[in-house]
């Protein structure tokens, strides 16, 4: 039987990492540390979202600046992932993992104690920097700590589950913490706890990491400075431009949106030229030359574009239209955690027997079906119904059944995502050279962040178009029906509320189409066989076994 295996070590061809046999207990603790770190990094992107109104009121931050509490974190995180991944390859992944967690914890402390807008936004950016160091290192540590085969598959299943669970847990935890007004007998605003809770978790995980995680080989003196600058600044420009494009106040025609996108693309083009010419590139071209790996990166950009946008639009629909509180909204997404864990566990076993493309493609199809189901959400939106409902203090979506119209599709989507994330993570880092594992992990994380920003920008534009069109129709009708029953402010809110469902469901439908495209890419271009995923070593070196 012919398969791939590591070449002999030589000065020109370094030996691939061989994972030493570890005790199950040590491997278990290693996975716990890596999973906790990934959970905290992911949930922090959503936990602060619930707290935004409280932060704005307490620190007197305007709505335009308040959006940067979320955007600042995402910008730093997405823009610095490639650099963080390569730093782990060069200086040691465990070292960078520990530094990243420590920076994240310190930044969380600063954010929790912030007394003004500048300090808070600076802390959020520093949190994103710490996350950009820790996240690719965590993924790379799984690839180099756990032996190929069932053990690594299970580890990736837990990692993938934490990536998905984090978003849902962030909503629940954020809703609960913001409702508190003290902790351990000390009076404080609940939103501060959404930051401070990260401090002990991050510091304890950083302290235990040297005990349970092995350090990787270092490659000192090989950092590509021109590549690091152009790549990092290019990603920052791209993520900033996409984020700004998705905001109603700016959009695609805004001058700063255009300038950021153009600058980002130009810098990334320069980055590509630099990487093709330097001896030790930040992103070796060989990472992208493998068809399956490149397709895996593409799928992991498309799928989050649809999935994370679902969280955005559905959470707004549940709160504003159905009338759930922030905490109840968080619990409405709890089935997502259950489904993604179930899907991840199942897929970690299936990859031992079936090719990754069938598992991931099926999961993406299930996700597309689920999003299509959510796009069918409907509420009474005639002008007379809107006016009478709001005048009585009710909610337009009060008759929407969570169990019949939302729960089954959230559960189906999450289960499908569990089927996608595990095989795609495996194929994305499969047979990556040991010295490239960190940057390979960084590319995978970058695709998810850029995909999320791109998806939100595109789907927000779609939503805004349909919302505005419906609002133009409703405006005169609402004014006629309202009479003196609604104030001008209430009338404006009625127009928005009556048209929001049209925009949200249109955006979710486009998300379903994106998910379907992801399924097609997985079926057509992921060609690694399931038995190959149980082998280690770089691509393309044939060896006869048995």
C-alpha positions as CSV (number, residue, x, y, z in Angstrom):
1,X,0.0,0.0,0.0
2,X,1.3,3.4,-0.9
3,X,0.8,6.4,1.3
4,X,2.7,9.5,2.5
5,X,5.2,9.6,5.3
6,X,8.0,11.8,6.6
7,X,11.2,12.0,4.7
8,X,14.5,11.2,6.4
9,X,15.9,14.1,8.4
10,X,18.6,16.1,6.7
11,X,19.9,19.7,6.9
12,X,17.8,20.6,3.9
13,X,14.7,18.7,5.0
14,X,14.0,18.9,8.7
15,X,12.4,15.8,10.3
16,X,8.7,16.2,10.9
17,X,7.5,16.2,14.4
18,X,6.9,12.7,15.9
19,X,4.5,12.8,18.7
20,X,5.9,10.9,21.7
21,X,3.7,8.5,23.6
22,X,2.0,10.4,26.4
23,X,-0.1,9.1,29.3
24,X,-3.8,9.4,28.8
25,X,-4.0,11.6,31.9
26,X,-1.4,14.1,30.6
27,X,-3.1,14.2,27.2
28,X,-6.4,14.8,28.9
29,X,-5.1,17.7,30.9
30,X,-3.4,19.1,27.8
31,X,-6.7,19.0,25.9
32,X,-8.5,20.7,28.8
33,X,-6.1,23.6,28.8
34,X,-6.2,24.0,25.0
35,X,-10.0,23.8,25.0
36,X,-10.5,26.3,27.8
37,X,-8.3,28.7,26.0
38,X,-10.2,28.4,22.8
39,X,-13.5,28.6,24.5
40,X,-12.6,31.9,26.3
41,X,-11.2,33.4,23.1
42,X,-14.3,32.6,21.1
43,X,-16.9,33.5,23.7
44,X,-15.3,36.9,24.2
45,X,-16.4,37.9,20.8
46,X,-20.0,37.6,21.8
47,X,-20.1,38.0,25.6
48,X,-19.6,41.7,25.4
49,X,-22.3,42.1,22.8
50,X,-25.0,41.6,25.4
51,X,-23.3,44.1,27.7
52,X,-23.1,46.9,25.2
53,X,-26.1,48.9,26.4
54,X,-24.8,48.8,30.0
55,X,-21.3,49.8,29.0
56,X,-22.6,52.7,27.0
57,X,-24.7,54.0,29.9
58,X,-22.0,53.5,32.5
59,X,-19.1,55.0,30.6
60,X,-21.2,57.5,28.6
61,X,-20.1,56.1,25.2
62,X,-22.1,57.0,22.1
63,X,-23.6,54.3,19.8
64,X,-21.0,54.9,17.1
65,X,-18.1,54.4,19.4
66,X,-19.8,51.6,21.3
67,X,-19.7,49.4,18.2
68,X,-15.9,49.5,18.5
69,X,-16.1,47.5,21.8
70,X,-16.9,44.5,19.5
71,X,-15.1,45.7,16.4
72,X,-11.9,46.5,18.1
73,X,-11.5,43.0,19.4
74,X,-12.4,41.3,16.1
75,X,-10.1,43.7,14.2
76,X,-7.0,42.9,16.3
77,X,-7.8,39.2,16.5
78,X,-8.4,38.8,12.7
79,X,-5.6,41.0,11.6
80,X,-2.9,39.5,13.8
81,X,-3.6,35.8,13.4
82,X,-1.1,35.1,10.7
83,X,1.6,36.8,12.7
84,X,0.6,35.0,15.8
85,X,0.7,31.6,14.0
86,X,4.2,32.2,12.6
87,X,5.5,33.5,16.0
88,X,4.6,30.2,17.5
89,X,6.5,28.3,14.8
90,X,9.6,30.5,15.4
91,X,9.7,31.0,19.1
92,X,7.9,27.9,20.4
93,X,4.2,27.3,20.4
94,X,3.8,26.7,24.1
95,X,5.7,29.9,24.8
96,X,3.5,31.9,22.5
97,X,0.4,30.2,23.9
98,X,1.3,31.2,27.4
99,X,2.2,34.7,26.4
100,X,-1.1,35.0,24.5
101,X,-3.2,33.8,27.5
102,X,-1.3,36.1,29.9
103,X,-1.8,39.2,27.6
104,X,-5.5,38.2,27.2
105,X,-5.9,38.0,31.0
106,X,-4.2,41.3,31.7
107,X,-6.2,43.0,29.0
108,X,-9.4,41.6,30.5
109,X,-8.4,43.0,33.9
110,X,-7.8,46.4,32.3
111,X,-11.1,46.2,30.5
112,X,-13.0,45.3,33.6
113,X,-11.5,48.2,35.5
114,X,-11.7,50.8,32.7
115,X,-13.1,54.1,33.6
116,X,-13.4,55.7,30.2
117,X,-13.9,54.9,26.5
118,X,-10.2,55.1,25.6
119,X,-9.1,52.6,28.2
120,X,-11.9,50.2,27.4
121,X,-11.2,50.2,23.6
122,X,-7.5,49.9,24.2
123,X,-8.1,46.9,26.4
124,X,-10.3,45.3,23.8
125,X,-7.6,45.7,21.2
126,X,-5.1,44.2,23.5
127,X,-7.5,41.3,24.2
128,X,-7.6,40.7,20.4
129,X,-3.8,40.6,20.3
130,X,-3.6,38.1,23.1
131,X,-6.2,35.9,21.4
132,X,-4.3,36.1,18.0
133,X,-1.3,34.7,19.8
134,X,-3.1,32.0,21.8
135,X,-5.6,30.7,19.2
136,X,-3.3,29.4,16.4
137,X,-0.9,28.1,19.0
138,X,-3.7,26.1,20.6
139,X,-4.6,24.5,17.3
140,X,-1.0,23.8,16.4
141,X,-0.4,22.2,19.8
142,X,-3.2,19.7,19.2
143,X,-1.6,18.7,15.9
144,X,1.8,18.2,17.5
145,X,0.7,16.8,20.9
146,X,-1.8,14.2,19.9
147,X,-0.8,11.3,17.6
148,X,-2.5,11.0,14.2
149,X,-5.6,8.8,14.2
150,X,-8.5,8.5,16.7
151,X,-6.7,10.4,19.5
152,X,-6.1,13.5,17.4
153,X,-9.6,13.2,15.8
154,X,-11.2,13.3,19.3
155,X,-9.0,16.2,20.3
156,X,-10.1,18.2,17.2
157,X,-13.7,17.2,18.0
158,X,-13.4,18.9,21.4
159,X,-11.6,21.9,19.9
160,X,-14.3,22.3,17.2
161,X,-17.0,22.0,19.8
162,X,-15.4,24.7,21.9
163,X,-15.2,27.0,18.9
164,X,-18.9,26.6,18.3
165,X,-20.1,26.4,21.9
166,X,-18.2,29.6,22.7
167,X,-20.5,31.8,20.7
168,X,-23.6,30.4,22.4
169,X,-22.1,30.4,25.9
170,X,-21.0,34.0,25.4
171,X,-24.6,35.1,24.9
172,X,-25.8,33.2,28.0
173,X,-22.9,34.2,30.2
174,X,-23.2,37.8,29.0
175,X,-26.9,37.9,29.7
176,X,-26.4,36.5,33.2
177,X,-23.4,38.6,34.2
178,X,-24.8,41.9,33.1
179,X,-27.8,41.3,35.3
180,X,-25.6,41.2,38.4
181,X,-24.7,44.3,40.5
182,X,-22.1,42.8,42.8
183,X,-19.5,40.0,43.1
184,X,-18.1,38.5,46.3
185,X,-19.7,41.3,48.3
186,X,-18.2,44.1,46.1
187,X,-20.7,46.3,44.3
188,X,-19.9,46.8,40.6
189,X,-21.6,47.0,37.3
190,X,-22.4,43.6,35.9
191,X,-20.8,44.4,32.5
192,X,-17.4,44.6,34.2
193,X,-17.7,40.9,35.2
194,X,-17.9,40.0,31.5
195,X,-14.2,41.0,31.4
196,X,-13.0,40.1,34.8
197,X,-14.2,36.5,34.6
198,X,-11.4,35.9,32.0
199,X,-8.6,36.9,34.4
200,X,-8.4,33.9,36.7
201,X,-9.2,31.5,33.8
202,X,-6.4,32.9,31.6
203,X,-3.8,33.1,34.3
204,X,-4.5,29.6,35.7
205,X,-4.3,28.1,32.2
206,X,-1.1,29.9,31.4
207,X,0.4,28.7,34.7
208,X,-0.5,25.1,34.1
209,X,0.6,25.0,30.4
210,X,4.3,24.3,31.0
211,X,3.4,21.3,33.1
212,X,1.1,19.6,30.6
213,X,2.2,20.9,27.2
214,X,5.5,20.2,25.5
215,X,7.4,22.9,23.8
216,X,8.0,22.8,20.1
217,X,11.3,23.3,18.3
218,X,12.2,27.0,17.8
219,X,13.4,28.6,14.6
220,X,15.1,31.8,15.8
221,X,16.0,34.4,13.3
222,X,13.5,33.5,10.6
223,X,10.8,36.1,11.1
224,X,9.8,37.7,7.7
225,X,9.5,41.3,8.8
226,X,8.3,42.8,5.4
227,X,5.8,39.9,5.1
228,X,4.7,40.4,8.7
229,X,4.1,44.1,8.1
230,X,2.3,43.9,4.8
231,X,0.3,40.8,5.8
232,X,-0.8,42.2,9.2
233,X,-1.6,45.6,7.9
234,X,-3.4,44.2,4.9
235,X,-5.6,41.9,7.0
236,X,-6.3,44.8,9.4
237,X,-7.4,47.0,6.4
238,X,-9.5,44.2,5.0
239,X,-11.2,43.3,8.2
240,X,-11.8,47.0,9.1
241,X,-13.3,47.7,5.7
242,X,-15.6,44.7,5.7
243,X,-16.7,45.5,9.3
244,X,-17.4,49.1,8.3
245,X,-19.3,48.0,5.2
246,X,-21.6,45.9,7.3
247,X,-22.6,48.9,9.4
248,X,-25.8,50.8,8.5
249,X,-24.2,54.1,9.3
250,X,-21.4,53.6,6.7
251,X,-22.0,50.9,4.2
252,X,-20.0,50.0,1.0
253,X,-20.0,53.5,-0.4
254,X,-18.3,55.2,2.6
255,X,-14.9,56.7,1.8
256,X,-13.2,55.0,4.7
257,X,-14.7,51.7,3.8
258,X,-13.5,52.0,0.2
259,X,-10.0,53.3,1.3
260,X,-9.6,50.4,3.8
261,X,-10.7,47.7,1.4
262,X,-8.5,49.0,-1.4
263,X,-5.5,49.5,1.0
264,X,-6.0,46.0,2.4
265,X,-6.2,44.3,-1.0
266,X,-3.1,46.3,-2.2
267,X,-1.1,45.3,0.9
268,X,-2.1,41.7,0.6
269,X,-1.0,41.7,-3.0
270,X,2.3,43.1,-2.0
271,X,2.4,40.4,0.8
272,X,1.9,37.7,-1.9
273,X,4.8,39.0,-4.0
274,X,7.1,39.2,-0.9
275,X,6.2,35.7,0.2
276,X,7.1,34.3,-3.2
277,X,10.6,35.8,-3.1
278,X,11.9,35.6,0.5
279,X,13.8,32.6,1.8
280,X,11.8,32.2,5.0
281,X,8.3,33.6,4.3
282,X,5.7,34.3,6.9
283,X,3.2,32.3,4.9
284,X,5.0,29.7,2.8
285,X,3.3,29.2,-0.6
286,X,3.5,25.4,-0.1
287,X,0.8,25.8,2.6
288,X,-1.7,26.7,-0.1
289,X,-0.5,24.5,-2.9
290,X,-2.2,21.4,-1.6
291,X,-5.7,21.2,-3.2
292,X,-7.4,19.7,-0.2
293,X,-5.9,22.1,2.2
294,X,-6.8,25.2,0.1
295,X,-10.3,23.9,-0.3
296,X,-10.5,23.4,3.5
297,X,-9.5,27.0,4.0
298,X,-12.1,28.1,1.5
299,X,-14.9,26.1,3.2
300,X,-13.9,27.4,6.6
301,X,-14.2,30.9,5.3
302,X,-17.6,30.4,3.6
303,X,-19.3,28.4,6.5
304,X,-18.6,31.0,9.3
305,X,-19.8,33.7,6.9
306,X,-23.3,32.1,7.1
307,X,-23.2,30.8,10.6
308,X,-22.0,33.8,12.6
309,X,-24.4,36.1,10.7
310,X,-27.2,33.8,11.8
311,X,-26.3,34.5,15.4
312,X,-26.5,38.3,14.6
313,X,-29.8,38.4,12.9
314,X,-31.6,35.7,14.9
315,X,-30.5,37.2,18.2
316,X,-31.9,40.6,17.1
317,X,-35.2,38.9,15.9
318,X,-35.6,37.0,19.2
319,X,-35.0,40.1,21.3
320,X,-36.7,42.9,19.3
321,X,-39.5,41.1,17.5
322,X,-40.3,38.1,19.8
323,X,-39.6,40.1,22.9
324,X,-37.1,37.8,24.8
325,X,-34.9,39.3,27.5
326,X,-31.1,39.2,26.9
327,X,-30.7,36.2,29.3
328,X,-33.6,34.3,27.8
329,X,-32.2,35.0,24.3
330,X,-28.9,33.5,25.4
331,X,-30.7,30.3,26.6
332,X,-32.6,30.2,23.3
333,X,-29.2,29.5,21.7
334,X,-28.3,26.8,24.2
335,X,-29.4,24.0,21.8
336,X,-26.6,25.1,19.5
337,X,-24.1,24.0,22.1
338,X,-25.7,20.6,22.4
339,X,-26.0,20.1,18.7
340,X,-22.4,21.1,17.8
341,X,-21.0,18.8,20.6
342,X,-23.1,15.9,19.2
343,X,-22.0,16.6,15.7
344,X,-18.4,16.9,16.6
345,X,-18.4,13.6,18.6
346,X,-20.1,11.8,15.7
347,X,-17.8,13.2,13.1
348,X,-14.6,12.4,15.1
349,X,-15.7,8.8,14.8
350,X,-16.9,8.9,11.2
351,X,-13.6,10.3,9.9
352,X,-12.0,7.0,10.8
353,X,-14.3,5.2,8.3
354,X,-15.5,7.8,5.7
355,X,-13.7,10.4,3.6
356,X,-13.8,13.9,5.0
357,X,-15.6,15.4,2.0
358,X,-18.7,13.3,2.6
359,X,-18.9,14.2,6.3
360,X,-18.3,17.9,5.8
361,X,-20.4,18.2,2.7
362,X,-23.4,16.5,4.4
363,X,-22.9,18.8,7.5
364,X,-23.0,21.9,5.3
365,X,-26.1,20.6,3.5
366,X,-27.8,20.2,6.8
367,X,-26.8,23.7,7.7
368,X,-28.2,25.1,4.5
369,X,-31.5,23.3,5.2
370,X,-31.6,24.7,8.7
371,X,-30.9,28.3,7.5
372,X,-33.6,27.9,4.9
373,X,-36.0,26.9,7.7
374,X,-35.1,30.0,9.7
375,X,-35.6,32.2,6.6
376,X,-39.3,31.2,6.7
377,X,-39.9,33.0,10.0
378,X,-42.8,35.3,9.7
379,X,-44.8,37.8,11.8
380,X,-47.9,39.9,11.2
381,X,-46.7,43.0,9.6
382,X,-49.7,45.0,8.4
383,X,-49.7,48.6,9.4
384,X,-52.9,48.2,11.5
385,X,-51.4,45.2,13.4
386,X,-48.1,46.9,14.0
387,X,-49.8,50.1,15.4
388,X,-52.3,48.2,17.6
389,X,-49.6,45.8,18.9
390,X,-47.1,48.5,19.9
391,X,-49.9,50.8,21.3
392,X,-50.8,47.9,23.6
393,X,-47.2,47.4,24.6
394,X,-47.0,44.0,22.9
395,X,-44.5,42.3,20.5
396,X,-45.1,41.5,16.9
397,X,-43.6,38.1,17.3
398,X,-45.4,37.1,20.4
399,X,-47.1,34.3,18.6
400,X,-43.9,32.9,17.1
401,X,-43.4,29.4,18.6
402,X,-39.8,28.9,19.7
403,X,-40.1,25.1,19.9
404,X,-41.7,24.8,16.4
405,X,-40.1,27.7,14.4
406,X,-36.6,28.2,16.0
407,X,-35.4,25.3,18.1
408,X,-35.4,22.6,15.5
409,X,-33.4,24.7,13.0
410,X,-30.9,25.9,15.6
411,X,-30.3,22.3,16.6
412,X,-30.0,21.1,13.0
413,X,-27.6,23.9,12.1
414,X,-25.4,23.2,15.1
415,X,-25.3,19.5,14.4
416,X,-24.3,20.1,10.8
417,X,-21.6,22.5,11.9
418,X,-20.2,19.8,14.2
419,X,-20.0,17.5,11.1
420,X,-18.2,20.3,9.2
421,X,-15.6,21.7,11.7
422,X,-13.9,18.4,12.7
423,X,-13.0,17.0,9.2
424,X,-12.2,20.5,7.8
425,X,-9.9,21.2,10.7
426,X,-8.2,17.9,10.2
427,X,-7.8,18.3,6.5
428,X,-6.6,21.9,6.9
429,X,-3.6,20.9,9.0
430,X,-3.1,17.4,7.6
431,X,0.5,16.7,6.5
432,X,1.6,20.3,7.1
433,X,5.3,20.4,7.9
434,X,6.2,20.6,11.6
435,X,7.8,24.0,11.1
436,X,4.6,25.3,9.4
437,X,2.0,24.0,11.8
438,X,1.5,27.3,13.6
439,X,1.1,29.4,10.4
440,X,-1.2,26.7,9.0
441,X,-3.4,27.0,12.1
442,X,-3.1,30.8,11.8
443,X,-4.4,30.7,8.2
444,X,-7.3,28.5,9.2
445,X,-8.3,30.9,12.0
446,X,-7.8,33.9,9.7
447,X,-10.2,32.4,7.2
448,X,-12.9,32.0,9.9
449,X,-12.4,35.6,11.0
450,X,-12.3,37.1,7.5
451,X,-15.3,34.9,6.5
452,X,-17.3,36.1,9.5
453,X,-16.6,39.7,8.7
454,X,-17.2,39.3,5.0
455,X,-20.5,37.4,5.6
456,X,-21.8,40.0,8.1
457,X,-20.9,42.8,5.7
458,X,-22.7,41.1,2.7
459,X,-25.7,39.9,4.7
460,X,-26.1,43.2,6.5
461,X,-26.2,44.9,3.1
462,X,-28.9,42.5,1.9
463,X,-30.8,43.0,5.2
464,X,-30.6,46.7,4.9
465,X,-31.9,46.7,1.3
466,X,-35.0,44.6,2.1
467,X,-35.6,46.5,5.4
468,X,-35.4,49.8,3.7
469,X,-37.7,48.7,0.9
470,X,-40.3,47.4,3.3
471,X,-40.0,50.5,5.5
472,X,-40.7,52.8,2.5
473,X,-43.9,50.9,1.9
474,X,-45.0,50.9,5.6
475,X,-44.2,54.5,6.4
476,X,-47.2,56.2,4.9
477,X,-49.5,53.4,6.0
478,X,-48.3,53.5,9.6
479,X,-48.7,57.3,9.7
480,X,-52.3,56.9,8.5
481,X,-53.2,54.1,11.0
482,X,-51.4,55.6,14.0
483,X,-53.2,58.9,14.3
484,X,-52.3,60.2,17.8
485,X,-51.8,56.8,19.3
486,X,-48.0,56.8,18.7
487,X,-45.4,59.5,19.2
488,X,-43.1,60.4,16.2
489,X,-40.3,58.4,18.0
490,X,-42.6,55.4,18.4
491,X,-43.7,55.7,14.8
492,X,-40.1,55.5,13.6
493,X,-39.5,52.5,15.7
494,X,-42.7,50.9,14.4
495,X,-41.5,51.3,10.8
496,X,-38.2,49.7,11.7
497,X,-39.7,46.8,13.7
498,X,-42.3,46.1,11.0
499,X,-39.7,45.8,8.3
500,X,-36.9,44.2,10.2
501,X,-38.2,40.6,9.8
502,X,-38.1,41.0,6.0
503,X,-34.5,42.1,6.1
504,X,-33.4,39.5,8.6
505,X,-35.0,36.6,6.8
506,X,-33.6,37.7,3.4
507,X,-30.1,37.8,4.9
508,X,-30.6,34.3,6.5
509,X,-31.7,33.0,3.1
510,X,-28.6,34.3,1.5
511,X,-26.7,32.6,4.3
512,X,-28.4,29.3,3.3
513,X,-27.1,29.8,-0.2
514,X,-23.6,30.4,1.1
515,X,-23.8,27.3,3.2
516,X,-24.8,25.3,0.1
517,X,-21.8,26.7,-1.8
518,X,-19.6,25.5,1.0
519,X,-21.1,22.0,0.7
520,X,-20.4,21.9,-3.0
521,X,-16.8,23.0,-2.5
522,X,-16.4,20.3,0.1
523,X,-17.9,17.5,-2.1
524,X,-15.9,18.5,-5.2
525,X,-12.4,19.6,-3.9
526,X,-11.7,17.8,-0.6
527,X,-10.0,14.6,-1.9
528,X,-8.0,13.3,1.0
529,X,-8.9,9.7,2.0
530,X,-9.9,8.8,5.5
531,X,-7.0,6.4,6.0
532,X,-4.5,9.1,5.0
533,X,-5.7,11.3,8.0
534,X,-4.2,8.7,10.3
535,X,-0.7,9.4,9.0
536,X,1.8,12.1,9.9
537,X,4.4,14.0,7.9
538,X,4.6,16.5,5.0
539,X,2.9,16.1,1.7
540,X,4.1,14.2,-1.3
541,X,6.6,11.7,0.1
542,X,5.5,8.2,-0.9
543,X,6.4,5.3,1.3
544,X,5.4,1.6,1.2
545,X,3.9,0.2,4.3
546,X,3.5,-3.5,5.0
